[in-house]
């Protein structure tokens, strides 16, 4: 019972509405709905993501793709068995490429698009981390104004002071305790994921050069002589 009473002192609906409500409204104005949805969807990765395991599995999958190309044909590499959807798409693009540059173009566009999606989700949490303390300061000012306006009634000074102090506390917790760690974790996961995907695409590019470009028929040489008129 005593513990509940102590916890209840740190709960104020007005302060919660100012900090959390203000942060939500500001974030909605600053980011598109698609980015906000992507940011909350990314929360599912925080506990189950394992970048080291993904990188190791990617190396195995690339080796399988290379073996298929050597044993059968590069046109058969889309039959590789892997749980990583990125490498499945990469294998399909590789099997359909007519030139190594076709695969390089796809890989560059795909990784750039993934980087932009990752940064959009991270940016939303960075925005929350920036906005939380600002909302806390706004709440503090509101509480101080109410407190000074009611100096003649000591009974009303306490609630106003509570709003002033708790909004600062909520803003710090939201920023330093929630949003900033989430953004940092997502950024680390993004960098690790893009790193192994880039490495895998580089290896597949070399495979494409060996298997596709080397097998392509040479272009006929153009004569530099012109027939005299």
C-alpha positions as CSV (number, residue, x, y, z in Angstrom):
1,X,0.0,0.0,0.0
2,X,2.8,2.4,0.9
3,X,4.5,1.6,-2.4
4,X,1.4,2.3,-4.4
5,X,1.0,5.7,-2.7
6,X,4.6,6.6,-3.6
7,X,4.1,5.6,-7.2
8,X,0.8,7.6,-7.4
9,X,2.7,10.7,-6.5
10,X,4.5,10.5,-9.9
11,X,1.4,10.1,-11.9
12,X,-0.4,13.2,-13.1
13,X,-2.9,13.1,-16.0
14,X,-2.3,16.8,-16.9
15,X,1.5,16.3,-17.1
16,X,1.0,13.1,-19.1
17,X,-1.3,14.8,-21.6
18,X,1.1,17.8,-22.0
19,X,4.3,15.7,-22.6
20,X,3.0,12.5,-24.3
21,X,0.1,14.1,-26.1
22,X,2.2,17.1,-27.3
23,X,4.9,14.7,-28.5
24,X,2.5,12.6,-30.4
25,X,0.9,15.6,-32.1
26,X,4.3,17.1,-33.0
27,X,5.5,13.8,-34.4
28,X,2.4,13.5,-36.6
29,X,3.0,16.9,-38.1
30,X,6.7,16.2,-38.6
31,X,6.6,12.7,-40.2
32,X,4.3,11.1,-42.7
33,X,2.0,8.3,-41.5
34,X,3.9,5.7,-43.4
35,X,7.1,6.6,-41.5
36,X,5.3,6.6,-38.2
37,X,3.8,3.2,-39.0
38,X,7.2,1.9,-40.0
39,X,8.8,3.2,-36.8
40,X,6.3,1.3,-34.6
41,X,6.6,-1.8,-36.7
42,X,10.4,-1.7,-36.2
43,X,9.8,-2.2,-32.4
44,X,9.3,-5.9,-33.1
45,X,12.9,-6.1,-34.2
46,X,14.4,-4.9,-31.0
47,X,14.1,-8.2,-29.1
48,X,14.4,-10.8,-31.9
49,X,16.9,-9.3,-34.3
50,X,20.3,-11.0,-34.4
51,X,22.6,-9.3,-36.8
52,X,25.5,-11.7,-36.3
53,X,23.4,-14.7,-37.1
54,X,21.9,-13.0,-40.2
55,X,25.4,-12.2,-41.4
56,X,26.6,-15.8,-40.9
57,X,23.5,-17.2,-42.7
58,X,24.1,-14.7,-45.6
59,X,27.6,-16.1,-46.1
60,X,26.3,-19.6,-46.3
61,X,23.5,-18.6,-48.7
62,X,26.0,-16.8,-51.0
63,X,28.2,-20.0,-51.0
64,X,25.2,-22.0,-52.0
65,X,24.4,-19.6,-54.8
66,X,28.0,-19.9,-56.1
67,X,27.8,-23.7,-55.9
68,X,24.6,-23.7,-57.9
69,X,26.1,-21.4,-60.6
70,X,29.2,-23.7,-60.9
71,X,27.4,-27.0,-60.9
72,X,24.4,-26.1,-63.0
73,X,24.1,-22.6,-64.4
74,X,23.7,-19.1,-63.1
75,X,20.2,-19.2,-64.5
76,X,19.4,-21.8,-61.8
77,X,20.6,-19.8,-58.7
78,X,17.0,-18.6,-58.0
79,X,16.4,-22.2,-56.7
80,X,18.6,-21.6,-53.7
81,X,17.0,-22.4,-50.4
82,X,17.3,-19.6,-47.8
83,X,15.1,-18.0,-45.2
84,X,16.4,-14.5,-46.0
85,X,14.1,-12.8,-48.4
86,X,16.7,-10.3,-49.5
87,X,18.9,-13.0,-50.8
88,X,16.0,-14.8,-52.5
89,X,15.3,-11.6,-54.4
90,X,19.0,-11.1,-55.1
91,X,19.2,-14.7,-56.5
92,X,16.2,-14.2,-58.7
93,X,17.6,-10.9,-60.1
94,X,21.0,-12.6,-60.7
95,X,19.4,-15.5,-62.6
96,X,17.5,-13.0,-64.8
97,X,20.4,-10.6,-65.4
98,X,21.8,-10.3,-68.9
99,X,24.9,-8.4,-67.7
100,X,26.5,-7.9,-64.4
101,X,25.6,-4.2,-64.6
102,X,21.9,-5.2,-64.5
103,X,22.4,-6.9,-61.2
104,X,24.6,-4.0,-59.9
105,X,21.9,-1.5,-60.8
106,X,19.2,-3.5,-58.9
107,X,21.5,-4.1,-55.9
108,X,22.3,-0.4,-55.6
109,X,18.7,0.7,-55.9
110,X,17.5,-1.9,-53.5
111,X,20.1,-1.1,-50.8
112,X,19.5,2.6,-51.2
113,X,15.8,2.1,-50.8
114,X,16.3,0.0,-47.7
115,X,18.6,2.6,-46.2
116,X,15.9,5.3,-46.8
117,X,13.2,3.2,-45.1
118,X,15.5,2.5,-42.1
119,X,16.4,6.1,-41.7
120,X,12.7,7.1,-41.9
121,X,11.8,4.8,-39.0
122,X,14.9,6.0,-37.0
123,X,14.1,9.6,-37.8
124,X,10.7,9.3,-36.1
125,X,12.2,8.1,-32.9
126,X,14.9,10.8,-33.1
127,X,12.1,13.3,-33.4
128,X,10.4,11.9,-30.3
129,X,13.7,12.1,-28.4
130,X,14.0,15.7,-29.4
131,X,10.4,16.7,-28.8
132,X,10.0,15.1,-25.3
133,X,12.2,17.5,-23.4
134,X,10.7,20.5,-25.2
135,X,7.2,19.4,-24.2
136,X,8.5,18.9,-20.7
137,X,9.7,22.5,-20.6
138,X,6.4,23.7,-21.9
139,X,4.6,21.9,-19.1
140,X,7.0,23.3,-16.6
141,X,6.3,26.8,-17.8
142,X,2.6,26.2,-17.7
143,X,2.8,24.8,-14.1
144,X,4.9,27.8,-12.9
145,X,2.4,30.2,-14.4
146,X,-0.4,28.5,-12.6
147,X,1.5,28.4,-9.4
148,X,2.3,32.1,-9.5
149,X,-1.2,33.0,-10.4
150,X,-2.5,31.2,-7.3
151,X,0.0,32.3,-4.7
152,X,-2.8,33.6,-2.5
153,X,-4.2,30.1,-2.1
154,X,-1.5,27.7,-0.7
155,X,-3.7,24.7,-1.3
156,X,-3.5,25.2,-5.1
157,X,0.2,25.8,-5.3
158,X,1.0,22.0,-4.8
159,X,-0.8,20.7,-7.9
160,X,0.6,23.4,-10.1
161,X,4.1,22.7,-8.8
162,X,3.6,19.0,-9.4
163,X,2.7,19.7,-13.1
164,X,5.8,21.8,-13.4
165,X,8.1,19.2,-12.0
166,X,6.5,16.0,-13.5
167,X,6.4,17.3,-17.0
168,X,10.2,17.8,-16.9
169,X,10.5,14.3,-15.5
170,X,8.3,12.8,-18.2
171,X,10.1,14.6,-20.9
172,X,13.5,13.3,-19.8
173,X,12.1,9.7,-19.4
174,X,10.5,9.8,-22.8
175,X,13.6,11.2,-24.5
176,X,16.6,9.6,-22.7
177,X,14.9,6.5,-21.4
178,X,12.7,5.4,-24.3
179,X,13.0,7.1,-27.7
180,X,16.8,7.7,-27.8
181,X,17.7,4.1,-26.9
182,X,15.2,2.8,-29.5
183,X,16.6,5.0,-32.2
184,X,20.2,4.0,-31.3
185,X,19.3,0.3,-31.3
186,X,17.5,0.6,-34.7
187,X,20.5,2.5,-36.2
188,X,22.9,-0.3,-35.1
189,X,20.6,-2.9,-36.6
190,X,20.3,-1.0,-39.8
191,X,24.1,-0.5,-40.2
192,X,24.7,-4.2,-39.5
193,X,22.0,-5.4,-41.9
194,X,23.1,-3.1,-44.7
195,X,26.7,-4.1,-44.2
196,X,26.1,-7.8,-44.8
197,X,23.7,-7.1,-47.7
198,X,26.2,-4.9,-49.4
199,X,28.9,-7.5,-48.9
200,X,26.7,-10.3,-50.3
201,X,25.8,-8.2,-53.3
202,X,29.5,-7.5,-54.0
203,X,30.2,-11.2,-54.0
204,X,27.3,-11.9,-56.3
205,X,28.5,-9.1,-58.6
206,X,31.8,-10.9,-58.9
207,X,29.9,-14.1,-59.7
208,X,27.9,-12.3,-62.4
209,X,31.1,-11.0,-64.0
210,X,32.6,-14.5,-64.1
211,X,29.5,-16.3,-65.3
212,X,27.6,-13.8,-67.4
213,X,30.1,-11.3,-68.7
214,X,32.8,-13.8,-69.5
215,X,30.3,-16.0,-71.4
216,X,28.9,-13.1,-73.4
217,X,30.0,-13.1,-77.1
218,X,32.5,-10.4,-77.9
219,X,31.1,-7.4,-79.8
220,X,32.4,-7.1,-83.4
221,X,35.1,-4.5,-83.8
222,X,34.2,-1.4,-85.6
223,X,36.5,-0.5,-88.4
224,X,38.1,2.9,-88.2
225,X,38.6,3.1,-92.0
226,X,36.1,5.0,-94.1
227,X,35.5,4.4,-97.8
228,X,36.7,7.3,-99.8
229,X,33.9,9.1,-101.6
